[in-house]
Amino acid sequence: MKITNYQALILLEMEETKADKGIWRPDLAEQLSSYTTTVFDNLIKLQKKKLVDKYEFNNGLQGRNRILWFATMLGKKAIQIIQEGMK
């Protein structure tokens, strides 16, 4: 399975922020200094590869649910491989 450098950067940023409970897409885009649409496109590609997953929650107010993204177990293994390759 191949991932791009940008997708690897997203996974590493998720690991760096300790996003066990998930990270919100605008926060991730801000940390990467990138557009939210670019981040979203790459998150969808990573989701298709089963490296990340999402869940949504509602705080009881009107409006859309907040969607948080997190690395799956396979994604965490990919993060370890990327980090070992960087050494």
KEMARKOL-481173 format. One record per residue: residue number from 1; residue in one letter; x negated, y negated, z negated of N, C-alpha, C in turn. Coordinates in Angstrom, 1 decimal. Example, Ala and Ser with C-alpha at 12.3 -4.5 7.8 and 13.67 -1.06 7.14 Angstrom:
BEGIN
<rec resi="1" resn="a" n_c1="-13.2" n_c2="5.7" n_c3="-7.8" ca_c1="-12.3" ca_c2="4.5" ca_c3="-7.8" c_c1="-13.2" c_c2="3.3" c_c3="-7.8"/>
<rec resi="2" resn="s" n_c1="-12.8" n_c2="2.2" n_c3="-7.1" ca_c1="-13.7" ca_c2="1.1" ca_c3="-7.1" c_c1="-12.9" c_c2="0.0" c_c3="-7.9"/>
END
This chain:
BEGIN
<rec resi="1" resn="m" n_c1="-0.8" n_c2="1.2" n_c3="0.0" ca_c1="0.0" ca_c2="0.0" ca_c3="0.0" c_c1="-0.9" c_c2="-1.2" c_c3="0.0"/>
<rec resi="2" resn="k" n_c1="-0.6" n_c2="-2.1" n_c3="0.9" ca_c1="-1.4" ca_c2="-3.3" ca_c3="1.1" c_c1="-0.6" c_c2="-4.5" c_c3="0.5"/>
<rec resi="3" resn="i" n_c1="-1.4" n_c2="-5.4" n_c3="-0.2" ca_c1="-0.8" ca_c2="-6.6" ca_c3="-0.6" c_c1="-1.7" c_c2="-7.8" c_c3="-0.2"/>
<rec resi="4" resn="t" n_c1="-1.1" n_c2="-8.9" n_c3="0.1" ca_c1="-2.0" ca_c2="-10.1" ca_c3="0.5" c_c1="-2.7" c_c2="-10.7" c_c3="-0.7"/>
<rec resi="5" resn="n" n_c1="-3.6" n_c2="-11.6" n_c3="-0.4" ca_c1="-4.3" ca_c2="-12.3" ca_c3="-1.5" c_c1="-3.3" c_c2="-13.1" c_c3="-2.3"/>
<rec resi="6" resn="y" n_c1="-2.4" n_c2="-13.7" n_c3="-1.7" ca_c1="-1.4" ca_c2="-14.6" ca_c3="-2.4" c_c1="-0.5" c_c2="-13.7" c_c3="-3.3"/>
<rec resi="7" resn="q" n_c1="-0.1" n_c2="-12.6" n_c3="-2.9" ca_c1="0.6" ca_c2="-11.7" ca_c3="-3.7" c_c1="-0.2" c_c2="-11.2" c_c3="-4.9"/>
<rec resi="8" resn="a" n_c1="-1.5" n_c2="-10.9" n_c3="-4.7" ca_c1="-2.3" ca_c2="-10.5" ca_c3="-5.8" c_c1="-2.5" c_c2="-11.7" c_c3="-6.8"/>
<rec resi="9" resn="l" n_c1="-2.5" n_c2="-12.9" n_c3="-6.2" ca_c1="-2.6" ca_c2="-14.1" ca_c3="-7.1" c_c1="-1.4" c_c2="-14.2" c_c3="-8.0"/>
<rec resi="10" resn="i" n_c1="-0.2" n_c2="-13.9" n_c3="-7.4" ca_c1="1.1" ca_c2="-14.0" ca_c3="-8.2" c_c1="1.0" c_c2="-12.9" c_c3="-9.3"/>
<rec resi="11" resn="l" n_c1="0.6" n_c2="-11.7" n_c3="-9.0" ca_c1="0.5" ca_c2="-10.7" ca_c3="-10.0" c_c1="-0.5" c_c2="-11.1" c_c3="-11.1"/>
<rec resi="12" resn="l" n_c1="-1.6" n_c2="-11.6" n_c3="-10.7" ca_c1="-2.6" ca_c2="-12.0" ca_c3="-11.7" c_c1="-2.1" c_c2="-13.2" c_c3="-12.6"/>
<rec resi="13" resn="e" n_c1="-1.3" n_c2="-14.1" n_c3="-12.0" ca_c1="-0.8" ca_c2="-15.2" ca_c3="-12.8" c_c1="0.3" c_c2="-14.7" c_c3="-13.8"/>
<rec resi="14" resn="m" n_c1="1.0" n_c2="-13.6" n_c3="-13.3" ca_c1="2.0" ca_c2="-13.1" ca_c3="-14.2" c_c1="1.3" c_c2="-12.4" c_c3="-15.4"/>
<rec resi="15" resn="e" n_c1="0.2" n_c2="-11.8" n_c3="-15.2" ca_c1="-0.6" ca_c2="-11.1" ca_c3="-16.2" c_c1="-1.2" c_c2="-12.2" c_c3="-17.2"/>
<rec resi="16" resn="e" n_c1="-1.7" n_c2="-13.3" n_c3="-16.6" ca_c1="-2.4" ca_c2="-14.3" ca_c3="-17.4" c_c1="-1.4" c_c2="-15.0" c_c3="-18.3"/>
<rec resi="17" resn="t" n_c1="-0.2" n_c2="-15.2" n_c3="-17.9" ca_c1="0.8" ca_c2="-15.9" ca_c3="-18.7" c_c1="1.5" c_c2="-14.9" c_c3="-19.7"/>
<rec resi="18" resn="k" n_c1="1.1" n_c2="-13.7" n_c3="-19.7" ca_c1="1.7" ca_c2="-12.6" ca_c3="-20.6" c_c1="3.2" c_c2="-12.6" c_c3="-20.5"/>
<rec resi="19" resn="a" n_c1="3.6" n_c2="-12.5" n_c3="-19.2" ca_c1="5.1" ca_c2="-12.5" ca_c3="-18.9" c_c1="5.7" c_c2="-11.2" c_c3="-19.1"/>
<rec resi="20" resn="d" n_c1="5.6" n_c2="-10.6" n_c3="-20.3" ca_c1="6.3" ca_c2="-9.3" ca_c3="-20.6" c_c1="7.8" c_c2="-9.5" c_c3="-20.5"/>
<rec resi="21" resn="k" n_c1="8.3" n_c2="-10.6" n_c3="-21.0" ca_c1="9.7" ca_c2="-10.8" ca_c3="-21.0" c_c1="10.1" c_c2="-11.4" c_c3="-19.7"/>
<rec resi="22" resn="g" n_c1="9.2" n_c2="-11.8" n_c3="-18.8" ca_c1="9.5" ca_c2="-12.4" ca_c3="-17.5" c_c1="9.1" c_c2="-13.8" c_c3="-17.4"/>
<rec resi="23" resn="i" n_c1="9.0" n_c2="-14.3" n_c3="-16.2" ca_c1="8.6" ca_c2="-15.6" ca_c3="-15.9" c_c1="9.6" c_c2="-16.2" c_c3="-14.9"/>
<rec resi="24" resn="w" n_c1="10.0" n_c2="-17.4" n_c3="-15.1" ca_c1="10.9" ca_c2="-18.1" ca_c3="-14.2" c_c1="10.2" c_c2="-18.5" c_c3="-13.0"/>
<rec resi="25" resn="r" n_c1="10.8" n_c2="-18.4" n_c3="-11.8" ca_c1="10.2" ca_c2="-18.7" ca_c3="-10.5" c_c1="9.7" c_c2="-20.2" c_c3="-10.5"/>
<rec resi="26" resn="p" n_c1="10.4" n_c2="-21.2" n_c3="-10.9" ca_c1="9.8" ca_c2="-22.6" ca_c3="-10.8" c_c1="8.6" c_c2="-22.7" c_c3="-11.7"/>
<rec resi="27" resn="d" n_c1="8.5" n_c2="-22.0" n_c3="-12.9" ca_c1="7.3" ca_c2="-22.1" ca_c3="-13.7" c_c1="6.2" c_c2="-21.4" c_c3="-13.0"/>
<rec resi="28" resn="l" n_c1="6.4" n_c2="-20.3" n_c3="-12.3" ca_c1="5.4" ca_c2="-19.6" ca_c3="-11.6" c_c1="4.8" c_c2="-20.5" c_c3="-10.5"/>
<rec resi="29" resn="a" n_c1="5.8" n_c2="-21.1" n_c3="-9.8" ca_c1="5.4" ca_c2="-22.0" ca_c3="-8.6" c_c1="4.5" c_c2="-23.2" c_c3="-9.1"/>
<rec resi="30" resn="e" n_c1="4.9" n_c2="-23.7" n_c3="-10.3" ca_c1="4.2" ca_c2="-24.8" ca_c3="-10.9" c_c1="2.8" c_c2="-24.4" c_c3="-11.2"/>
<rec resi="31" resn="q" n_c1="2.6" n_c2="-23.3" n_c3="-11.8" ca_c1="1.3" ca_c2="-22.8" ca_c3="-12.2" c_c1="0.4" c_c2="-22.5" c_c3="-11.0"/>
<rec resi="32" resn="l" n_c1="1.0" n_c2="-22.1" n_c3="-9.9" ca_c1="0.3" ca_c2="-21.8" ca_c3="-8.7" c_c1="0.1" c_c2="-23.0" c_c3="-7.8"/>
<rec resi="33" resn="s" n_c1="0.7" n_c2="-24.1" n_c3="-8.2" ca_c1="0.7" ca_c2="-25.3" ca_c3="-7.3" c_c1="1.2" c_c2="-25.0" c_c3="-5.9"/>
<rec resi="34" resn="s" n_c1="2.4" n_c2="-24.3" n_c3="-5.9" ca_c1="2.9" ca_c2="-23.9" ca_c3="-4.6" c_c1="4.4" c_c2="-24.2" c_c3="-4.6"/>
<rec resi="35" resn="y" n_c1="5.0" n_c2="-24.0" n_c3="-3.4" ca_c1="6.5" ca_c2="-24.2" ca_c3="-3.3" c_c1="7.2" c_c2="-23.0" c_c3="-3.8"/>
<rec resi="36" resn="t" n_c1="8.4" n_c2="-23.3" n_c3="-4.4" ca_c1="9.2" ca_c2="-22.2" ca_c3="-4.9" c_c1="9.7" c_c2="-21.2" c_c3="-3.9"/>
<rec resi="37" resn="t" n_c1="9.9" n_c2="-21.7" n_c3="-2.6" ca_c1="10.3" ca_c2="-20.8" ca_c3="-1.6" c_c1="9.2" c_c2="-19.8" c_c3="-1.2"/>
<rec resi="38" resn="t" n_c1="8.0" n_c2="-20.3" n_c3="-1.1" ca_c1="6.9" ca_c2="-19.4" ca_c3="-0.8" c_c1="6.7" c_c2="-18.4" c_c3="-1.9"/>
<rec resi="39" resn="v" n_c1="6.8" n_c2="-18.8" n_c3="-3.1" ca_c1="6.7" ca_c2="-17.8" ca_c3="-4.2" c_c1="7.8" c_c2="-16.8" c_c3="-4.2"/>
<rec resi="40" resn="f" n_c1="9.1" n_c2="-17.3" n_c3="-3.9" ca_c1="10.2" ca_c2="-16.4" ca_c3="-3.8" c_c1="10.0" c_c2="-15.4" c_c3="-2.7"/>
<rec resi="41" resn="d" n_c1="9.6" n_c2="-15.8" n_c3="-1.5" ca_c1="9.3" ca_c2="-14.9" ca_c3="-0.4" c_c1="8.4" c_c2="-13.8" c_c3="-0.8"/>
<rec resi="42" resn="n" n_c1="7.3" n_c2="-14.1" n_c3="-1.4" ca_c1="6.3" ca_c2="-13.2" ca_c3="-1.8" c_c1="6.8" c_c2="-12.3" c_c3="-3.0"/>
<rec resi="43" resn="l" n_c1="7.6" n_c2="-12.8" n_c3="-3.9" ca_c1="8.2" ca_c2="-12.0" ca_c3="-4.9" c_c1="9.1" c_c2="-10.9" c_c3="-4.4"/>
<rec resi="44" resn="i" n_c1="9.9" n_c2="-11.3" n_c3="-3.3" ca_c1="10.8" ca_c2="-10.3" ca_c3="-2.7" c_c1="9.9" c_c2="-9.2" c_c3="-2.0"/>
<rec resi="45" resn="k" n_c1="8.8" n_c2="-9.6" n_c3="-1.4" ca_c1="7.9" ca_c2="-8.6" ca_c3="-0.8" c_c1="7.4" c_c2="-7.6" c_c3="-1.8"/>
<rec resi="46" resn="l" n_c1="7.0" n_c2="-8.2" n_c3="-3.0" ca_c1="6.4" ca_c2="-7.4" ca_c3="-4.1" c_c1="7.5" c_c2="-6.5" c_c3="-4.7"/>
<rec resi="47" resn="q" n_c1="8.7" n_c2="-7.0" n_c3="-4.7" ca_c1="9.9" ca_c2="-6.2" ca_c3="-5.2" c_c1="10.1" c_c2="-5.0" c_c3="-4.3"/>
<rec resi="48" resn="k" n_c1="10.0" n_c2="-5.2" n_c3="-3.0" ca_c1="10.2" ca_c2="-4.1" ca_c3="-2.1" c_c1="9.2" c_c2="-3.0" c_c3="-2.3"/>
<rec resi="49" resn="k" n_c1="8.0" n_c2="-3.4" n_c3="-2.7" ca_c1="6.9" ca_c2="-2.5" ca_c3="-3.0" c_c1="7.0" c_c2="-2.0" c_c3="-4.4"/>
<rec resi="50" resn="k" n_c1="8.0" n_c2="-2.4" n_c3="-5.2" ca_c1="8.2" ca_c2="-2.0" ca_c3="-6.5" c_c1="7.1" c_c2="-2.4" c_c3="-7.5"/>
<rec resi="51" resn="l" n_c1="6.5" n_c2="-3.5" n_c3="-7.2" ca_c1="5.4" ca_c2="-4.0" ca_c3="-8.1" c_c1="6.0" c_c2="-5.0" c_c3="-9.1"/>
<rec resi="52" resn="v" n_c1="7.1" n_c2="-5.7" n_c3="-8.7" ca_c1="7.8" ca_c2="-6.6" ca_c3="-9.7" c_c1="9.2" c_c2="-6.3" c_c3="-9.6"/>
<rec resi="53" resn="d" n_c1="9.9" n_c2="-6.7" n_c3="-10.7" ca_c1="11.4" ca_c2="-6.6" ca_c3="-10.7" c_c1="11.9" c_c2="-7.8" c_c3="-11.4"/>
<rec resi="54" resn="k" n_c1="13.2" n_c2="-8.0" n_c3="-11.3" ca_c1="13.8" ca_c2="-9.2" ca_c3="-11.9" c_c1="15.0" c_c2="-8.8" c_c3="-12.7"/>
<rec resi="55" resn="y" n_c1="15.4" n_c2="-9.6" n_c3="-13.7" ca_c1="16.6" ca_c2="-9.5" ca_c3="-14.4" c_c1="17.1" c_c2="-10.9" c_c3="-14.6"/>
<rec resi="56" resn="e" n_c1="18.4" n_c2="-11.0" n_c3="-14.8" ca_c1="19.0" ca_c2="-12.3" ca_c3="-15.0" c_c1="19.8" c_c2="-12.3" c_c3="-16.3"/>
<rec resi="57" resn="f" n_c1="19.9" n_c2="-13.5" n_c3="-16.9" ca_c1="20.6" ca_c2="-13.7" ca_c3="-18.1" c_c1="21.4" c_c2="-15.0" c_c3="-18.0"/>
<rec resi="58" resn="n" n_c1="22.4" n_c2="-15.0" n_c3="-18.8" ca_c1="23.3" ca_c2="-16.2" ca_c3="-18.9" c_c1="23.2" c_c2="-16.7" c_c3="-20.3"/>
<rec resi="59" resn="n" n_c1="23.0" n_c2="-18.0" n_c3="-20.5" ca_c1="23.0" ca_c2="-18.6" ca_c3="-21.8" c_c1="24.3" c_c2="-19.0" c_c3="-22.3"/>
<rec resi="60" resn="g" n_c1="25.4" n_c2="-18.6" n_c3="-21.6" ca_c1="26.8" ca_c2="-18.9" ca_c3="-22.1" c_c1="27.3" c_c2="-20.2" c_c3="-21.6"/>
<rec resi="61" resn="l" n_c1="26.5" n_c2="-20.9" n_c3="-20.8" ca_c1="27.0" ca_c2="-22.1" ca_c3="-20.2" c_c1="27.4" c_c2="-21.9" c_c3="-18.8"/>
<rec resi="62" resn="q" n_c1="28.1" n_c2="-22.9" n_c3="-18.2" ca_c1="28.4" ca_c2="-22.8" ca_c3="-16.8" c_c1="27.1" c_c2="-22.9" c_c3="-16.0"/>
<rec resi="63" resn="g" n_c1="27.3" n_c2="-22.4" n_c3="-14.7" ca_c1="26.1" ca_c2="-22.5" ca_c3="-13.8" c_c1="25.6" c_c2="-21.2" c_c3="-13.5"/>
<rec resi="64" resn="r" n_c1="24.5" n_c2="-21.2" n_c3="-12.7" ca_c1="23.9" ca_c2="-19.9" ca_c3="-12.3" c_c1="23.2" c_c2="-19.3" c_c3="-13.4"/>
<rec resi="65" resn="n" n_c1="23.0" n_c2="-18.0" n_c3="-13.3" ca_c1="22.2" ca_c2="-17.2" ca_c3="-14.3" c_c1="20.8" c_c2="-17.5" c_c3="-14.0"/>
<rec resi="66" resn="r" n_c1="20.0" n_c2="-17.5" n_c3="-15.0" ca_c1="18.5" ca_c2="-17.7" ca_c3="-14.9" c_c1="17.9" c_c2="-16.3" c_c3="-14.5"/>
<rec resi="67" resn="i" n_c1="17.1" n_c2="-16.3" n_c3="-13.5" ca_c1="16.5" ca_c2="-15.0" ca_c3="-13.1" c_c1="15.0" c_c2="-15.0" c_c3="-13.5"/>
<rec resi="68" resn="l" n_c1="14.6" n_c2="-14.0" n_c3="-14.2" ca_c1="13.2" ca_c2="-13.9" ca_c3="-14.7" c_c1="12.6" c_c2="-12.7" c_c3="-13.9"/>
<rec resi="69" resn="w" n_c1="11.3" n_c2="-12.9" n_c3="-13.6" ca_c1="10.6" ca_c2="-11.9" ca_c3="-12.8" c_c1="9.5" c_c2="-11.3" c_c3="-13.8"/>
<rec resi="70" resn="f" n_c1="9.3" n_c2="-10.0" n_c3="-13.6" ca_c1="8.2" ca_c2="-9.4" ca_c3="-14.5" c_c1="7.6" c_c2="-8.2" c_c3="-13.7"/>
<rec resi="71" resn="a" n_c1="6.4" n_c2="-7.9" n_c3="-14.1" ca_c1="5.6" ca_c2="-6.8" ca_c3="-13.4" c_c1="6.1" c_c2="-5.5" c_c3="-13.9"/>
<rec resi="72" resn="t" n_c1="6.3" n_c2="-4.5" n_c3="-13.0" ca_c1="6.7" ca_c2="-3.2" ca_c3="-13.4" c_c1="5.5" c_c2="-2.4" c_c3="-13.8"/>
<rec resi="73" resn="m" n_c1="5.7" n_c2="-1.2" n_c3="-14.2" ca_c1="4.5" ca_c2="-0.3" ca_c3="-14.6" c_c1="3.5" c_c2="-0.2" c_c3="-13.5"/>
<rec resi="74" resn="l" n_c1="4.1" n_c2="0.0" n_c3="-12.3" ca_c1="3.3" ca_c2="0.1" ca_c3="-11.1" c_c1="2.5" c_c2="-1.2" c_c3="-10.8"/>
<rec resi="75" resn="g" n_c1="3.2" n_c2="-2.3" n_c3="-11.0" ca_c1="2.6" ca_c2="-3.6" ca_c3="-10.9" c_c1="1.5" c_c2="-3.8" c_c3="-11.9"/>
<rec resi="76" resn="k" n_c1="1.7" n_c2="-3.3" n_c3="-13.1" ca_c1="0.6" ca_c2="-3.5" ca_c3="-14.1" c_c1="-0.6" c_c2="-2.7" c_c3="-13.7"/>
<rec resi="77" resn="k" n_c1="-0.4" n_c2="-1.5" n_c3="-13.1" ca_c1="-1.5" ca_c2="-0.7" ca_c3="-12.7" c_c1="-2.3" c_c2="-1.4" c_c3="-11.5"/>
<rec resi="78" resn="a" n_c1="-1.5" n_c2="-2.1" n_c3="-10.6" ca_c1="-2.1" ca_c2="-2.8" ca_c3="-9.5" c_c1="-2.9" c_c2="-4.0" c_c3="-10.1"/>
<rec resi="79" resn="i" n_c1="-2.4" n_c2="-4.6" n_c3="-11.1" ca_c1="-3.1" ca_c2="-5.8" ca_c3="-11.7" c_c1="-4.5" c_c2="-5.3" c_c3="-12.3"/>
<rec resi="80" resn="q" n_c1="-4.5" n_c2="-4.1" n_c3="-12.9" ca_c1="-5.7" ca_c2="-3.5" ca_c3="-13.5" c_c1="-6.7" c_c2="-3.3" c_c3="-12.3"/>
<rec resi="81" resn="i" n_c1="-6.2" n_c2="-2.7" n_c3="-11.2" ca_c1="-7.1" ca_c2="-2.4" ca_c3="-10.1" c_c1="-7.7" c_c2="-3.7" c_c3="-9.5"/>
<rec resi="82" resn="i" n_c1="-6.8" n_c2="-4.7" n_c3="-9.4" ca_c1="-7.3" ca_c2="-6.0" ca_c3="-8.8" c_c1="-8.4" c_c2="-6.6" c_c3="-9.8"/>
<rec resi="83" resn="q" n_c1="-8.1" n_c2="-6.6" n_c3="-11.1" ca_c1="-9.1" ca_c2="-7.1" ca_c3="-12.0" c_c1="-10.4" c_c2="-6.3" c_c3="-12.0"/>
<rec resi="84" resn="e" n_c1="-10.4" n_c2="-5.0" n_c3="-11.8" ca_c1="-11.6" ca_c2="-4.2" ca_c3="-11.7" c_c1="-12.3" c_c2="-4.6" c_c3="-10.5"/>
<rec resi="85" resn="g" n_c1="-11.6" n_c2="-4.8" n_c3="-9.4" ca_c1="-12.3" ca_c2="-5.2" ca_c3="-8.1" c_c1="-12.9" c_c2="-6.6" c_c3="-8.2"/>
<rec resi="86" resn="m" n_c1="-12.5" n_c2="-7.4" n_c3="-9.1" ca_c1="-13.0" ca_c2="-8.8" ca_c3="-9.2" c_c1="-14.3" c_c2="-8.8" c_c3="-10.0"/>
<rec resi="87" resn="k" n_c1="-14.6" n_c2="-7.7" n_c3="-10.7" ca_c1="-15.8" ca_c2="-7.7" ca_c3="-11.6" c_c1="-17.0" c_c2="-7.5" c_c3="-10.7"/>
END
